């Protein structure tokens, strides 16, 4: 469980990037809700990665 929690930030960033890639592939780049949601996922993922890895030590 600790290893999954350690990579939670990376998982969120990958999900956000996958949403952006899917939007680009389908041509749905004018929907601000989806693009903003993926931006929030990426930012939260980066912050979570930094905070969680400072707190968890092996």
C-alpha positions as CSV (number, residue, x, y, z in Angstrom):
1,X,0.0,0.0,0.0
2,X,2.9,2.4,0.8
3,X,4.3,1.9,-2.7
4,X,1.0,2.7,-4.3
5,X,0.7,5.8,-2.2
6,X,4.2,6.8,-3.2
7,X,3.3,6.8,-6.9
8,X,-0.1,8.4,-6.5
9,X,1.2,11.8,-7.8
10,X,2.7,10.2,-10.9
11,X,-0.5,8.3,-11.5
12,X,-2.6,11.5,-11.4
13,X,-0.2,13.2,-13.8
14,X,-0.4,10.3,-16.2
15,X,-4.2,10.4,-16.1
16,X,-4.2,14.1,-16.7
17,X,-1.8,13.7,-19.7
18,X,-3.9,10.8,-21.1
19,X,-7.0,13.0,-21.0
20,X,-5.1,15.8,-22.9
21,X,-3.9,13.3,-25.5
22,X,-7.4,11.8,-25.9
23,X,-8.9,15.3,-26.3
24,X,-6.3,16.1,-29.0
25,X,-6.9,12.8,-30.8
26,X,-10.6,13.3,-30.9
27,X,-10.3,17.0,-31.8
28,X,-12.2,18.1,-28.7
29,X,-9.8,20.9,-27.8
30,X,-12.5,23.6,-27.3
31,X,-14.1,22.1,-24.2
32,X,-12.7,24.1,-21.3
33,X,-14.2,21.9,-18.7
34,X,-12.3,18.8,-19.8
35,X,-9.1,20.7,-20.4
36,X,-9.3,22.5,-17.1
37,X,-10.0,19.3,-15.3
38,X,-6.9,17.6,-16.8
39,X,-4.8,20.7,-15.8
40,X,-6.1,20.4,-12.3
41,X,-5.2,16.7,-12.2
42,X,-1.7,17.4,-13.4
43,X,-1.1,20.2,-10.9
44,X,-2.5,18.2,-8.0
45,X,-0.5,15.2,-9.1
46,X,2.8,17.2,-9.1
47,X,2.0,18.7,-5.7
48,X,1.0,15.3,-4.3
49,X,4.1,13.7,-5.6
50,X,6.3,16.3,-3.9
51,X,4.4,16.3,-0.6
52,X,4.0,12.5,-0.3
53,X,7.6,11.7,-1.1
54,X,8.8,14.2,1.5
55,X,6.7,12.5,4.2
56,X,7.3,8.8,3.2
57,X,10.7,7.5,3.8
58,X,11.7,3.9,3.0
